[in-house]
Amino acid sequence: MQDEQRETIPQELKEYQEYLLKMLLVFDTFCKGNGLSYFLAGGSALGAYRHQGFIPWDDDIDLAMLRPDFERLEQLLAKQGNRLEVYRYSPVEKQIIPDAPIGHLLYLPEGTYPQNTAPKLDIHPIDGVPDGKAGRLLQRIFVIVHYLSVYRLPTKNKGKAAHEISKIIVKITPDRLFNWYARVSKKIITAKKTEDADKVCSLFGLAGYQREVMDKDILLPYQRVSFCGHMLPVPNQIQPYLQQLYGDYDRLPPVEDRQPKHSGYLQFVQAMRQKNGETI
């Protein structure tokens, strides 16, 4: 079945995945050399488990790091001018392409293509979760406040009501107040340190707060498994991890849903082929 799926994947998408894989291996080497821990998260963890590589129709890579490793990553890359070999790092508070309060490593060679089509690694910080219901509610509220404060954009993936309310808040709130909100909200959402927490969460993960909250022991210690022929880290208990995020993770989606999340990969690959003098 897996071979049959690969036969239907456009050549351009395969080329795009090669760009992503090269970037991932550079990132992995950097992390090893600096004592940083990370793991394949979300759909990339699912791909590692179910396909030993990319989900055949996937066009991005999701990674995650506990907050202390994530903060140190940003510090180390800042000292290098937010560069990692040929790649550019887009830190949380100064993003090249505003998206979510996570890190992005991007391949941005010269070329005529929209920047938001460039191959990128999404790097999610993992934070500790408060023990009580009140603390968790406060954390959830200030996750939205932090997103609004950093990007001055309405929230995504937080529900229609939150989106509409956030649109109003963005319009009426002055930048000076947003700057203060950003500092205060970060302190609140990261108050529970990962080393002291029994449960952790990717606060800006696509699955939503409730499904992203999980026992820290599900993640740690990371194990390395084959991903496109390379041994890369995934959560320690990968099946409970995938079960919580996706439910029946072994079941493939309907054929019509086996499509890339974004259409930009085609523009990027065509631009790179032109740059390299290849016939399209």
N, C-alpha and C positions, 0 to 999 in steps of 0.2 A: 504493500500500500504506500509506503513511504517513497519508494522509487517512482511509482506512478504519479505521486503528487509533484515530485521534483521535475518531471518531464513537462508539466504544465506551467512551471514558473518562468516568467519572461527572462531572457538572457540579461536584460538591463537590471533586473532586480538582483540576479545572482552577482553581477558586477558591483552593484551597490553594497551588497552584503560583504563582499571582499574588502571594500573600503572600510566598512565598520569593523570587520575582524582585525585588520591591520592596526586600526586605532586601539581596539581593545587590548591587543597583545602589547602594544607600547605602554598602555596604562598599567597593565598587569606587571610588567617589568619595573616600571617606576614605583609601584606600590611595594613590590618585593624589596627593592633597593632601599626604601625608606621606612620599612617596618610598618606599613599601613595595611590594614585588613579591609576587604570589601567582599561583596558576593554578587553573583548574578541574581537579579530580582525579577519579580513579575513574569512577563512573557518570555524573558530570556532564560529564567530558571525553568519555566515550562518547556521551552525548546530544548534545554540541556537534558531534561528528564525524558521527554517524549520522543525527541528527534536526534539527540546527541549533537545538537547544533542549533541553528536558527529554526524557529517555526518556519516552514518553507516559504510562506507568504509574508513574513515579517520584514519590516524595513527600519527597525531601530533596535537599540540595546539599552536595557534597564539595569542599572547597578545600584547598590545601596551600601552605606557605611554607617556604623554607629557614630553618633555625633562627635566624640573626641577625634576619631580618625578623619571625619569629614572636615572639621575645623583645621586640623593640622594639614590636610591636603591643600586647603585654600591658602594657608600661610606659606607652604612650600612653593606652590605654583606662583604666588604673588611675588616671591623673591626672584622668580625666573621671568618676570614680566607677563605672567599668565600664558606662558608658552610651554609646550611639551613637544619637543622636536618640531615637526611641521604643523602641529595642531595648536589650536587656541583654546584656552580655558575661559569660560564665561562664568565668573563668580556670581553668587546669589544676588548681591546688592548692586552689581554693575553689569547686568546681563546684556549681551550683544543682541539677543532675540528674547525680549520679555516673554516668559512662559509661566514658570512657577518658582517658588523660592527653593530651588534645588540647583545643583551645579550641572554644567554642560561642557563636554569636551567636543569641539567641532573641527571638522576639516573644511577650511575655507580658502582653497586655492583661488587664484585669479581666474575669472571666467564670467560669462554672461549667464548667470542663473540666480534666482532669488535666494537670499541667504537662508531662509527658512526651509530650503530643500536640501541643505548640506547634511552629510552624514554626521550624526552626533551620538554621544553617549550621555544618557540621562543619569545623573548621580544623585540618589535620594539620601538625605540624612535620616538616620533612625534615632528617635528620641525616646526617653523614658516616659512611661504613662503613670500618672498619679494613682494611688491605691483606691481612693474613695470616689463615689459618684459625683460629688460636688467638684472635686478637683478635675475629673475628666470632662465635666461639662464646661468648666472654665477653660480648659485647654482647647476644647473644640471651638468655643466662641472666639478665642484669641488666635486660633489658626486662621480664621477668616479675616480678623482684624489685621493680622500680619500680612496676609496676601494683599489686601487692599492698600496697606500702608507702603509696601515695597513697590508695587507696580501701578497703583492708581488705576486699576482696571477692575471691572466687575468680576466676581468669583466665577469659577468654572467647576463643574462636577460636585457642587455642594447643594443642589436643589434649586428649583425655580424661585422659591420665595427668597432665599439668600441672594440669588442673582439679582432680582429686582430691587431688593433693599440696598444691596451694595452699589447698584447704579446710582441711586439717589445720594448715598454717602459720598461717592467719588465726586459728584458734581458740586456738593456744598462744602466740602472740607478743604481748608487751605493747606498748601504744601508744608508749611512750618509745623502744623499740627500733625500731619501725616508722618513727618520725620520723627516726632516724639513718640507717636503711636508705634512706629516700627521698632524703636529701641525697647519700649516697655513690653510690647507683645512678644518679642523674641525671648526676653527674660522669663516671661510667664510660661510660654510653651516649652521651653527647654529647662524649666526649673527642676524637674525630676531627672537626675542624672542617670544615664544608662547603667553605670556601675552599681547604682543603688536600687534599680528597678527590677521587679520580677516580670513585668510586661513592658513591651516596647511597641513603637508604631512608626510607620512611614507616614508622617502627618499630612503630606501632600500627595500621597499615593492615589492612583485612579480608582482603587476599589472602595474608597471611602473609609472613614475613621473606624467604624464598627468592625469591618472585616480586616482592616490593617492591624488592629491591636492583637497582639499574640504573645505567648510566653517567650521570654528571651531564650529559653532552652531550645526552642524550635530552631532558632537561628544559629546558636553557638554550641560547640565550636564548628566553624565552617569545614566542609569536606570538599575535596577537589574531584571533579568528574570530567569526562570527555565532552568537549564542546568543539566541534569541527576539528577533531584530532588533537586538541590542546587541553591539558588538564587545568581547569579553571574552577574557582570556588563557588559553591552553592550553599544554601542553608543546610545545617546538620540533619534535620528531620525534614527532608524535602517533600515527602508525601503529605504530612500534616500541613505544611506550609502551602502547598498547592491546593489542597482540599479547602483550606480556609478562604483562599482568594478566589478560586474558580469552581468549587463544587466538584462535579464529575470531570476532573481534569484529563482523564484518559479518552474521553469522547471527543472526536473531532467535530468542529462546527459544520453546518451545512455547506455544500460546495460553493453556493453563492456568497457565503460569508468569508471564504478563504481569499481575502484581498488585503493588500497593504493598507495600513492606517492612513497613509498619506500618498498623494499622487506625485509628489515632487521628485522622487527618486529618478524618474524618467528624464526630467529636465536636467538634473545634475549629471547623469551619466552621458547624456547627449552632449552637454557642454564639455565634459572631460574628453570625450572622443574627438570633438572638434579641436580642442586644445592640443591633443596628441596627434592630430593629422589623420585620424582614422575616418573611414567612410561610414556614414550613418545609414 
